[in-house]
């Protein structure tokens, strides 16, 4: 489960987030590119390749796509506060 206390600084406000790569719990982004290639409308990469949420989902279909990325994340660095 993503560490809500270690959110990436570039996440837009909202319930979806990605964690900072420096998360001591081992749930930080490892720049695998799964989310920002799978859902580029919602996820982006910073200058180091680490993911952050650039747009919050608005429809049930958007939520489903973001959920797919969360399920596919190999280190559980995508979270949903909702």
N, CA, C and O atoms as a Tinker XYZ file with bonds, in Angstrom:
   328  protein
     1  N      0.838000   -1.187000    0.000000    73     2
     2  CA     0.000000    0.000000    0.000000    64     1     3
     3  C      0.877000    1.242000    0.000000    63     2     4     5
     4  O      1.865000    1.306000    0.731000    81     3
     5  N      0.523000    2.218000   -0.809000    73     3     6
     6  CA     1.305000    3.445000   -0.926000    64     5     7
     7  C      1.301000    4.228000    0.386000    63     6     8     9
     8  O      0.290000    4.294000    1.085000    81     7
     9  N      2.430000    4.805000    0.696000    73     7    10
    10  CA     2.600000    5.575000    1.925000    64     9    11
    11  C      2.084000    7.000000    1.721000    63    10    12    13
    12  O      2.729000    7.804000    1.048000    81    11
    13  N      0.936000    7.312000    2.294000    73    11    14
    14  CA     0.328000    8.634000    2.093000    64    13    15
    15  C      1.139000    9.759000    2.719000    63    14    16    17
    16  O      0.902000   10.931000    2.428000    81    15
    17  N      2.099000    9.412000    3.579000    73    15    18
    18  CA     2.951000   10.431000    4.188000    64    17    19
    19  C      4.171000   10.759000    3.334000    63    18    20    21
    20  O      4.960000   11.637000    3.685000    81    19
    21  N      4.327000   10.057000    2.215000    73    19    22
    22  CA     5.491000   10.264000    1.344000    64    21    23
    23  C      5.062000   10.554000   -0.091000    63    22    24    25
    24  O      5.622000    9.991000   -1.032000    81    23
    25  N      4.084000   11.418000   -0.261000    73    23    26
    26  CA     3.579000   11.746000   -1.593000    64    25    27
    27  C      4.613000   12.549000   -2.382000    63    26    28    29
    28  O      5.336000   13.382000   -1.835000    81    27
    29  N      4.658000   12.273000   -3.678000    73    27    30
    30  CA     5.545000   13.021000   -4.577000    64    29    31
    31  C      5.125000   14.487000   -4.562000    63    30    32    33
    32  O      3.931000   14.789000   -4.546000    81    31
    33  N      6.081000   15.388000   -4.567000    73    31    34
    34  CA     5.802000   16.828000   -4.462000    64    33    35
    35  C      5.039000   17.384000   -5.665000    63    34    36    37
    36  O      4.410000   18.437000   -5.561000    81    35
    37  N      5.086000   16.694000   -6.799000    73    35    38
    38  CA     4.437000   17.208000   -8.010000    64    37    39
    39  C      3.012000   16.701000   -8.216000    63    38    40    41
    40  O      2.360000   17.091000   -9.184000    81    39
    41  N      2.522000   15.850000   -7.337000    73    39    42
    42  CA     1.132000   15.392000   -7.476000    64    41    43
    43  C      0.181000   16.583000   -7.441000    63    42    44    45
    44  O      0.367000   17.511000   -6.653000    81    43
    45  N     -0.845000   16.553000   -8.304000    73    43    46
    46  CA    -1.899000   17.557000   -8.188000    64    45    47
    47  C     -2.774000   17.186000   -7.001000    63    46    48    49
    48  O     -2.820000   16.028000   -6.587000    81    47
    49  N     -3.457000   18.166000   -6.466000    73    47    50
    50  CA    -4.328000   17.914000   -5.312000    64    49    51
    51  C     -5.449000   16.959000   -5.698000    63    50    52    53
    52  O     -5.984000   17.024000   -6.805000    81    51
    53  N     -5.792000   16.084000   -4.780000    73    51    54
    54  CA    -6.867000   15.127000   -4.998000    64    53    55
    55  C     -6.561000   13.816000   -4.319000    63    54    56    57
    56  O     -5.541000   13.674000   -3.645000    81    55
    57  N     -7.455000   12.853000   -4.501000    73    55    58
    58  CA    -7.309000   11.602000   -3.761000    64    57    59
    59  C     -6.261000   10.656000   -4.339000    63    58    60    61
    60  O     -5.724000    9.835000   -3.596000    81    59
    61  N     -5.951000   10.733000   -5.612000    73    59    62
    62  CA    -4.941000    9.863000   -6.216000    64    61    63
    63  C     -3.568000   10.493000   -6.085000    63    62    64    65
    64  O     -3.421000   11.710000   -6.195000    81    63
    65  N     -2.555000    9.656000   -5.847000    73    63    66
    66  CA    -1.184000   10.165000   -5.702000    64    65    67
    67  C     -0.173000    9.063000   -6.002000    63    66    68    69
    68  O     -0.503000    7.877000   -6.019000    81    67
    69  N      1.053000    9.483000   -6.236000    73    67    70
    70  CA     2.199000    8.587000   -6.328000    64    69    71
    71  C      3.138000    8.964000   -5.202000    63    70    72    73
    72  O      3.159000   10.111000   -4.756000    81    71
    73  N      3.916000    7.993000   -4.744000    73    71    74
    74  CA     4.834000    8.260000   -3.648000    64    73    75
    75  C      6.188000    8.734000   -4.154000    63    74    76    77
    76  O      6.575000    8.487000   -5.297000    81    75
    77  N      6.882000    9.412000   -3.280000    73    75    78
    78  CA     8.225000    9.896000   -3.550000    64    77    79
    79  C      9.176000    8.697000   -3.624000    63    78    80    81
    80  O      8.985000    7.723000   -2.897000    81    79
    81  N     10.184000    8.749000   -4.478000    73    79    82
    82  CA    11.108000    7.612000   -4.568000    64    81    83
    83  C     11.927000    7.385000   -3.301000    63    82    84    85
    84  O     12.488000    6.304000   -3.125000    81    83
    85  N     12.009000    8.362000   -2.427000    73    83    86
    86  CA    12.804000    8.240000   -1.209000    64    85    87
    87  C     12.025000    7.667000   -0.026000    63    86    88    89
    88  O     12.463000    7.796000    1.118000    81    87
    89  N     10.889000    7.043000   -0.281000    73    87    90
    90  CA    10.081000    6.456000    0.784000    64    89    91
    91  C     10.860000    5.340000    1.480000    63    90    92    93
    92  O     11.220000    4.345000    0.852000    81    91
    93  N     11.115000    5.505000    2.762000    73    91    94
    94  CA    11.877000    4.526000    3.533000    64    93    95
    95  C     11.161000    3.187000    3.703000    63    94    96    97
    96  O     11.791000    2.187000    4.047000    81    95
    97  N      9.850000    3.165000    3.465000    73    95    98
    98  CA     9.093000    1.923000    3.605000    64    97    99
    99  C      9.224000    1.018000    2.387000    63    98   100   101
   100  O      8.650000   -0.070000    2.363000    81    99
   101  N      9.974000    1.456000    1.375000    73    99   102
   102  CA    10.158000    0.647000    0.181000    64   101   103
   103  C      9.008000    0.696000   -0.791000    63   102   104   105
   104  O      8.918000   -0.140000   -1.690000    81   103
   105  N      8.121000    1.665000   -0.626000    73   103   106
   106  CA     6.972000    1.791000   -1.513000    64   105   107
   107  C      7.105000    2.996000   -2.432000    63   106   108   109
   108  O      6.120000    3.437000   -3.026000    81   107
   109  N      8.309000    3.528000   -2.553000    73   107   110
   110  CA     8.535000    4.676000   -3.413000    64   109   111
   111  C      8.621000    4.268000   -4.873000    63   110   112   113
   112  O      8.964000    3.132000   -5.201000    81   111
   113  N      8.305000    5.206000   -5.730000    73   111   114
   114  CA     8.355000    4.968000   -7.169000    64   113   115
   115  C      9.767000    4.548000   -7.587000    63   114   116   117
   116  O     10.761000    5.104000   -7.120000    81   115
   117  N      9.831000    3.559000   -8.473000    73   115   118
   118  CA    11.120000    3.083000   -8.985000    64   117   119
   119  C     11.308000    3.434000  -10.463000    63   118   120   121
   120  O     12.201000    2.900000  -11.120000    81   119
   121  N     10.476000    4.322000  -10.979000    73   119   122
   122  CA    10.570000    4.796000  -12.359000    64   121   123
   123  C     10.441000    3.656000  -13.371000    63   122   124   125
   124  O     11.181000    3.603000  -14.352000    81   123
   125  N      9.504000    2.754000  -13.127000    73   123   126
   126  CA     9.321000    1.602000  -14.019000    64   125   127
   127  C      8.558000    1.973000  -15.282000    63   126   128   129
   128  O      8.600000    1.228000  -16.261000    81   127
   129  N      7.872000    3.092000  -15.285000    73   127   130
   130  CA     7.101000    3.681000  -16.391000    64   129   131
   131  C      5.757000    3.016000  -16.681000    63   130   132   133
   132  O      5.131000    3.332000  -17.693000    81   131
   133  N      5.303000    2.121000  -15.838000    73   131   134
   134  CA     4.027000    1.443000  -16.067000    64   133   135
   135  C      2.871000    2.436000  -16.118000    63   134   136   137
   136  O      2.083000    2.404000  -17.063000    81   135
   137  N      2.749000    3.310000  -15.133000    73   135   138
   138  CA     1.568000    4.176000  -15.047000    64   137   139
   139  C      1.568000    5.294000  -16.087000    63   138   140   141
   140  O      0.538000    5.559000  -16.706000    81   139
   141  N      2.694000    5.944000  -16.284000    73   139   142
   142  CA     2.668000    7.062000  -17.224000    64   141   143
   143  C      2.706000    6.636000  -18.675000    63   142   144   145
   144  O      2.476000    7.466000  -19.554000    81   143
   145  N      2.988000    5.377000  -18.964000    73   143   146
   146  CA     2.795000    4.889000  -20.325000    64   145   147
   147  C      1.408000    4.274000  -20.477000    63   146   148   149
   148  O      0.837000    4.308000  -21.567000    81   147
   149  N      0.858000    3.712000  -19.401000    73   147   150
   150  CA    -0.467000    3.096000  -19.443000    64   149   151
   151  C     -1.610000    4.084000  -19.355000    63   150   152   153
   152  O     -2.691000    3.833000  -19.888000    81   151
   153  N     -1.383000    5.215000  -18.685000    73   151   154
   154  CA    -2.431000    6.236000  -18.523000    64   153   155
   155  C     -1.780000    7.624000  -18.531000    63   154   156   157
   156  O     -1.781000    8.317000  -17.513000    81   155
   157  N     -1.225000    8.030000  -19.680000    73   155   158
   158  CA    -0.489000    9.294000  -19.744000    64   157   159
   159  C     -1.346000   10.539000  -19.515000    63   158   160   161
   160  O     -0.805000   11.619000  -19.276000    81   159
   161  N     -2.639000   10.411000  -19.581000    73   159   162
   162  CA    -3.515000   11.549000  -19.293000    64   161   163
   163  C     -3.493000   11.898000  -17.798000    63   162   164   165
   164  O     -3.729000   13.043000  -17.413000    81   163
   165  N     -3.207000   10.896000  -16.968000    73   163   166
   166  CA    -3.277000   11.073000  -15.521000    64   165   167
   167  C     -1.927000   11.035000  -14.813000    63   166   168   169
   168  O     -1.753000   11.666000  -13.771000    81   167
   169  N     -0.988000   10.308000  -15.368000    73   167   170
   170  CA     0.322000   10.156000  -14.734000    64   169   171
   171  C      1.412000   10.738000  -15.627000    63   170   172   173
   172  O      1.330000   10.680000  -16.854000    81   171
   173  N      2.426000   11.296000  -14.992000    73   171   174
   174  CA     3.567000   11.843000  -15.727000    64   173   175
   175  C      4.837000   11.459000  -14.990000    63   174   176   177
   176  O      4.787000   10.916000  -13.886000    81   175
   177  N      5.975000   11.745000  -15.608000    73   175   178
   178  CA     7.252000   11.454000  -14.980000    64   177   179
   179  C      8.013000   12.752000  -14.732000    63   178   180   181
   180  O      7.960000   13.685000  -15.532000    81   179
   181  N      8.720000   12.790000  -13.610000    73   179   182
   182  CA     9.545000   13.955000  -13.318000    64   181   183
   183  C     10.885000   13.812000  -14.052000    63   182   184   185
   184  O     11.067000   12.883000  -14.838000    81   183
   185  N     11.807000   14.724000  -13.797000    73   183   186
   186  CA    13.092000   14.718000  -14.497000    64   185   187
   187  C     13.930000   13.468000  -14.228000    63   186   188   189
   188  O     14.871000   13.183000  -14.968000    81   187
   189  N     13.597000   12.727000  -13.180000    73   187   190
   190  CA    14.312000   11.491000  -12.861000    64   189   191
   191  C     13.543000   10.236000  -13.285000    63   190   192   193
   192  O     13.993000    9.119000  -13.028000    81   191
   193  N     12.393000   10.412000  -13.928000    73   191   194
   194  CA    11.598000    9.278000  -14.373000    64   193   195
   195  C     10.602000    8.763000  -13.356000    63   194   196   197
   196  O      9.912000    7.775000  -13.608000    81   195
   197  N     10.515000    9.424000  -12.199000    73   195   198
   198  CA     9.579000    8.998000  -11.162000    64   197   199
   199  C      8.191000    9.559000  -11.433000    63   198   200   201
   200  O      8.042000   10.692000  -11.892000    81   199
   201  N      7.184000    8.754000  -11.143000    73   199   202
   202  CA     5.812000    9.098000  -11.483000    64   201   203
   203  C      5.167000   10.030000  -10.469000    63   202   204   205
   204  O      5.504000   10.037000   -9.285000    81   203
   205  N      4.219000   10.820000  -10.986000    73   203   206
   206  CA     3.345000   11.641000  -10.158000    64   205   207
   207  C      2.009000   11.776000  -10.878000    63   206   208   209
   208  O      1.922000   11.545000  -12.084000    81   207
   209  N      0.982000   12.145000  -10.148000    73   207   210
   210  CA    -0.345000   12.322000  -10.728000    64   209   211
   211  C     -0.447000   13.763000  -11.233000    63   210   212   213
   212  O     -0.329000   14.718000  -10.465000    81   211
   213  N     -0.669000   13.895000  -12.544000    73   211   214
   214  CA    -0.758000   15.231000  -13.135000    64   213   215
   215  C     -2.201000   15.699000  -13.317000    63   214   216   217
   216  O     -2.461000   16.891000  -13.486000    81   215
   217  N     -3.143000   14.740000  -13.280000    73   215   218
   218  CA    -4.573000   15.064000  -13.412000    64   217   219
   219  C     -5.353000   14.010000  -12.648000    63   218   220   221
   220  O     -5.085000   12.815000  -12.770000    81   219
   221  N     -6.306000   14.451000  -11.872000    73   219   222
   222  CA    -7.163000   13.526000  -11.123000    64   221   223
   223  C     -8.254000   12.970000  -12.046000    63   222   224   225
   224  O     -8.764000   13.690000  -12.905000    81   223
   225  N     -8.611000   11.699000  -11.871000    73   223   226
   226  CA    -9.700000   11.132000  -12.666000    64   225   227
   227  C    -11.034000   11.789000  -12.309000    63   226   228   229
   228  O    -11.274000   12.175000  -11.164000    81   227
   229  N    -11.892000   11.904000  -13.323000    73   227   230
   230  CA   -13.174000   12.582000  -13.117000    64   229   231
   231  C    -14.384000   11.686000  -13.354000    63   230   232   233
   232  O    -15.459000   11.944000  -12.811000    81   231
   233  N    -14.227000   10.652000  -14.146000    73   231   234
   234  CA   -15.358000    9.775000  -14.476000    64   233   235
   235  C    -15.085000    8.363000  -13.950000    63   234   236   237
   236  O    -13.949000    8.045000  -13.599000    81   235
   237  N    -16.102000    7.527000  -13.895000    73   235   238
   238  CA   -15.865000    6.135000  -13.497000    64   237   239
   239  C    -14.847000    5.426000  -14.408000    63   238   240   241
   240  O    -14.067000    4.593000  -13.947000    81   239
   241  N    -14.866000    5.762000  -15.684000    73   239   242
   242  CA   -13.906000    5.168000  -16.613000    64   241   243
   243  C    -12.480000    5.621000  -16.295000    63   242   244   245
   244  O    -11.540000    4.828000  -16.352000    81   243
   245  N    -12.331000    6.904000  -15.959000    73   243   246
   246  CA   -11.020000    7.428000  -15.561000    64   245   247
   247  C    -10.525000    6.720000  -14.301000    63   246   248   249
   248  O     -9.360000    6.334000  -14.210000    81   247
   249  N    -11.420000    6.558000  -13.338000    73   247   250
   250  CA   -11.070000    5.880000  -12.083000    64   249   251
   251  C    -10.628000    4.448000  -12.360000    63   250   252   253
   252  O     -9.667000    3.963000  -11.762000    81   251
   253  N    -11.327000    3.777000  -13.261000    73   251   254
   254  CA   -10.975000    2.398000  -13.601000    64   253   255
   255  C     -9.576000    2.329000  -14.216000    63   254   256   257
   256  O     -8.801000    1.429000  -13.890000    81   255
   257  N     -9.251000    3.262000  -15.094000    73   255   258
   258  CA    -7.932000    3.292000  -15.708000    64   257   259
   259  C     -6.839000    3.544000  -14.669000    63   258   260   261
   260  O     -5.781000    2.916000  -14.715000    81   259
   261  N     -7.089000    4.446000  -13.748000    73   259   262
   262  CA    -6.116000    4.713000  -12.687000    64   261   263
   263  C     -5.986000    3.502000  -11.759000    63   262   264   265
   264  O     -4.890000    3.188000  -11.294000    81   263
   265  N     -7.088000    2.834000  -11.494000    73   263   266
   266  CA    -7.046000    1.630000  -10.666000    64   265   267
   267  C     -6.215000    0.544000  -11.340000    63   266   268   269
   268  O     -5.472000   -0.176000  -10.672000    81   267
   269  N     -6.339000    0.423000  -12.659000    73   267   270
   270  CA    -5.525000   -0.549000  -13.392000    64   269   271
   271  C     -4.038000   -0.256000  -13.214000    63   270   272   273
   272  O     -3.237000   -1.178000  -13.061000    81   271
   273  N     -3.669000    1.020000  -13.232000    73   271   274
   274  CA    -2.262000    1.381000  -13.047000    64   273   275
   275  C     -1.811000    1.068000  -11.621000    63   274   276   277
   276  O     -0.700000    0.582000  -11.407000    81   275
   277  N     -2.676000    1.348000  -10.651000    73   275   278
   278  CA    -2.342000    1.040000   -9.266000    64   277   279
   279  C     -2.135000   -0.469000   -9.093000    63   278   280   281
   280  O     -1.197000   -0.896000   -8.420000    81   279
   281  N     -3.000000   -1.260000   -9.694000    73   279   282
   282  CA    -2.876000   -2.723000   -9.593000    64   281   283
   283  C     -1.609000   -3.229000  -10.280000    63   282   284   285
   284  O     -1.026000   -4.225000   -9.852000    81   283
   285  N     -1.182000   -2.549000  -11.341000    73   283   286
   286  CA    -0.005000   -2.977000  -12.104000    64   285   287
   287  C      1.312000   -2.490000  -11.520000    63   286   288   289
   288  O      2.375000   -2.994000  -11.883000    81   287
   289  N      1.254000   -1.525000  -10.626000    73   287   290
   290  CA     2.489000   -0.940000  -10.052000    64   289   291
   291  C      3.254000   -2.015000   -9.281000    63   290   292   293
   292  O      2.707000   -2.607000   -8.350000    81   291
   293  N      4.513000   -2.278000   -9.653000    73   291   294
   294  CA     5.253000   -3.372000   -9.012000    64   293   295
   295  C      5.682000   -3.089000   -7.574000    63   294   296   297
   296  O      6.055000   -4.016000   -6.856000    81   295
   297  N      5.638000   -1.835000   -7.142000    73   295   298
   298  CA     6.078000   -1.512000   -5.774000    64   297   299
   299  C      4.992000   -0.814000   -4.962000    63   298   300   301
   300  O      5.282000   -0.272000   -3.895000    81   299
   301  N      3.757000   -0.814000   -5.436000    73   299   302
   302  CA     2.621000   -0.217000   -4.722000    64   301   303
   303  C      2.857000    1.253000   -4.369000    63   302   304   305
   304  O      2.587000    1.686000   -3.249000    81   303
   305  N      3.366000    2.013000   -5.347000    73   303   306
   306  CA     3.638000    3.419000   -5.077000    64   305   307
   307  C      2.510000    4.351000   -5.538000    63   306   308   309
   308  O      2.655000    5.571000   -5.474000    81   307
   309  N      1.396000    3.789000   -5.997000    73   307   310
   310  CA     0.237000    4.591000   -6.375000    64   309   311
   311  C     -0.809000    4.402000   -5.289000    63   310   312   313
   312  O     -1.114000    3.279000   -4.887000    81   311
   313  N     -1.350000    5.517000   -4.821000    73   311   314
   314  CA    -2.340000    5.443000   -3.758000    64   313   315
   315  C     -3.611000    6.189000   -4.105000    63   314   316   317
   316  O     -3.653000    6.999000   -5.030000    81   315
   317  N     -4.640000    5.894000   -3.342000    73   315   318
   318  CA    -5.967000    6.493000   -3.498000    64   317   319
   319  C     -6.494000    6.769000   -2.093000    63   318   320   321
   320  O     -6.804000    5.838000   -1.351000    81   319
   321  N     -6.594000    8.035000   -1.732000    73   319   322
   322  CA    -7.071000    8.419000   -0.405000    64   321   323
   323  C     -8.585000    8.317000   -0.271000    63   322   324   325
   324  O     -9.130000    8.564000    0.805000    81   323
   325  N     -9.258000    7.961000   -1.337000    73   323   326
   326  CA   -10.714000    7.939000   -1.326000    64   325   327
   327  C    -11.259000    6.683000   -0.799000    63   326   328
   328  O    -12.477000    6.520000   -0.729000    81   327
